[in-house]
């Protein structure tokens, strides 16, 4: 494999990796497996979208409580495929 060919392959691998990391925000349809694997900021963004999709503008306190509730739900009653919108009851 020549240097030029190797560079093209490396560029494609990096591009594919970057697009794979930028998943769309699914709000309440985000699964527990996805949610637990996210950084805190991403979890807050998902929950904010979930509330906004329901026509609500959540406060920072509501988002903090919802993040803790979703984490607890996913680690106890939820399964990997359970959507986090189930925290609403």
C-alpha positions in Angstrom: 0.0 0.0 0.0 1.4 3.3 -1.0 1.5 6.4 1.1 -1.2 8.1 -0.9 -3.5 5.0 -0.7 -2.8 4.8 3.1 -3.7 8.4 3.6 -7.0 8.0 1.8 -7.9 4.9 3.9 -6.9 6.7 7.1 -9.0 9.8 6.1 -12.1 7.6 5.4 -11.7 5.8 8.8 -11.5 9.1 10.7 -14.5 10.5 8.8 -16.6 7.4 9.5 -15.6 7.5 13.2 -16.6 11.2 13.5 -20.0 10.7 11.9 -20.6 7.7 14.1 -20.0 9.8 17.2 -22.5 12.5 16.4 -25.8 10.7 17.0 -29.0 12.7 16.7 -30.7 13.8 19.9 -33.8 11.6 20.2 -35.1 13.2 23.4 -37.4 10.8 25.3 -36.9 8.1 22.7 -33.2 7.7 23.8 -32.7 4.3 25.2 -31.3 3.6 28.6 -28.2 2.0 27.0 -27.6 5.2 25.0 -28.3 7.5 28.0 -26.0 5.7 30.5 -23.2 5.9 28.0 -23.5 9.7 27.5 -21.6 12.4 29.1 -23.5 14.6 31.6 -23.9 17.5 29.1 -25.4 15.1 26.5 -27.8 13.6 29.0 -29.0 17.1 29.9 -29.5 18.0 26.2 -31.5 14.8 25.7 -33.8 15.6 28.7 -34.2 19.2 27.7 -35.3 18.1 24.2 -37.7 15.6 25.8 -39.4 18.3 27.8 -39.4 20.8 24.9 -41.0 18.1 22.7 -43.8 18.0 25.3 -44.2 21.8 25.2 -42.4 22.6 28.4 -39.3 24.6 29.1 -37.6 22.9 32.0 -35.6 24.8 34.7 -32.0 23.7 35.5 -33.4 22.1 38.7 -35.9 20.0 36.8 -33.2 18.9 34.4 -30.9 17.9 37.2 -33.7 15.9 38.9 -34.7 14.3 35.6 -31.1 13.3 34.9 -30.9 11.6 38.3 -34.3 10.0 37.8 -33.4 8.7 34.4 -30.1 7.3 35.7 -31.8 5.6 38.6 -34.6 4.2 36.3 -32.1 2.8 33.8 -30.1 1.1 36.6 -33.1 -0.5 38.3 -36.4 -0.9 36.5 -35.3 -0.1 32.9 -33.6 -2.3 30.4 -31.0 -1.4 27.8 -33.8 -0.8 25.2 -36.2 1.1 27.6 -36.8 4.7 26.4 -36.0 7.3 29.1 -39.4 8.9 28.5 -40.7 6.1 30.8 -39.5 8.2 33.8 -42.7 10.3 33.3 -44.8 7.4 34.6 
